[in-house]
Amino acid sequence: MKNNSPNTNLRHILIVCEGYEETEYIKRLIECGVWDSEIVVTAMNAKSISNIYSVYTYSAQKYTYDAVVIFCDTEEPPYTQFENLKKRISDAAKPVSWDKIIIFANPCTMQIVLSHFGYVRLRTNDKYVNSGKIKELTGVENYKAGDKQRFAVMRQITPENYGVMKKNIEKLDGGDYTVTPSTNVLTLFHALENLDSEWLNVFGRR
């Protein structure tokens, strides 16, 4: 007999994503089922870094989620928009550190995506410059982040190469967002793999 009673142990995590690449990447990982089955992850597209703070604060104040985090690019030096976002989050989230909330990719999320297919060290977020490496690793030519191109890249992500990505990301700097390339994304992924992680307890509301 099917048990239709709700699972009260489920934790609900919202990831506020900067744009389409970040949102579709998180959704693909959800489809792959690589995270703890008792964690329900939702990806929300803020559609630009300038919209992230308002989307984050609105979502966090609703108390619908056990945690709300941000996933965005640093872009390139001097990191003006990222620095502004970091300051606003730091001011609003005390005593929680901004890097518990903001998951960054320097120079761009494509650094993380391509790490599923090989070890890469992107130096720019310029799509034209990166298009050769994207073609080499995914077969997608002349990448400009169009709908079909994003789909063609994301559908190649699998549970198997999720592990490859983590090993490649471990070789990068994980804490200093001014280093190119760098990302603290494994902080988030490790937390989502383990319901009892210390990271999730920081945001626990139950």
C-alpha positions, 0 to 999 in steps of 0.5 A: 500500500502506498504511503501518502503521508508527508515526510516531515523530515524534508528540508527545503533549500532555495538557490537564488541563481544569477541567470539562465546558466546557473538556474539550468545547471542546478536544475540538471543536478536536481534531475541527476539525483546527486543530493540527499533525497530528504533535501528538496532543492529549488532553483530560482532565476533572478535574471541578473546579479542586480536583482539577486539581493531583492529576490534573496531577501524576499525569499528569506523573509517568507520562511518557506525555506530552511535555507536560502543561498545565492549562486552567482559569478564574480565576473572579472576585476574589480568585481564591482557588482559582486562586492556590492552584493557581498557587502549587502549580504554581510550587513543583512545576515550577521552573524552568518558569514557572507560566504555561507550564503553566496556561492561564487564562480570566478570568472563564471559558472561555465568553469564549474560546468566544464569541470564535469568533462575535464580539468579546465582553468578559465581566465575570462567570462568572455564566451568567444574566448571560452568557445573553443574549450566548450566545443572541445569538451562538449561538442557545442560549437560557437557557444553564445549561451542560446537556449539550444546551446545551454540545453546541449551542454547541460544534458551531458551532465550525469551522476557519473561526471558529477564526481569528476567535476568535484575532483576537478574543482578540488584542484582550484582555490576554494575560498578566495574569490579574487583568484582566477579561477576559483569557486566555493561551490563544493561547500554547497554541494557537500551540504546538499549531499548530507542532510546532517551537515554543519552547513545546513544547521547554520540555517536550520529553522525547525 
